[in-house]
């Protein structure tokens, strides 16, 4: 049985988060054949694309063979390729960079995005939910990586 892996990336703060489950339902019920796995970055936040997808998958999607493959960024960890002094201080109330430390590695998100694109089985396609009017650096970076890997990218906006 064929499993369809879909890469999902999106804004941390969507003004219309309902677009995510609607899109995933349309793909899973009308386009994909067989089980669907949604691979996402596990970005926390009540209205983040990742959290909205995870909530929908775990409340409804699982009943229909839709599962998730969350791949969180490890903001506390640097690699040997990280330059000295590059870490950034967290602002009070920072929930976008979860971890135990008071600072974070700014390369953790892009590193995770590269891993999501490269992980086997490769995603069949990507759905991206950038927030209009916002820079969407992480989402756009992941979209670029997916395109470079030959993954078809569908940009969805409200």
ABEGO torsion letter per residue (X at the ends): XBBBBBBBBBBABBABAAAAAAAAAAAAAAABBEBBBBBBAGBBEAABAAAAAAAAAAAAAAAAGBBBBBBBBBAABBBAABBBGABBBBBBGBAABBEABABBBAAAAAAAAAAAAABOBBBABBBBBBBBGBAGAAAAAAAAAAAAAGBBBBBBBX
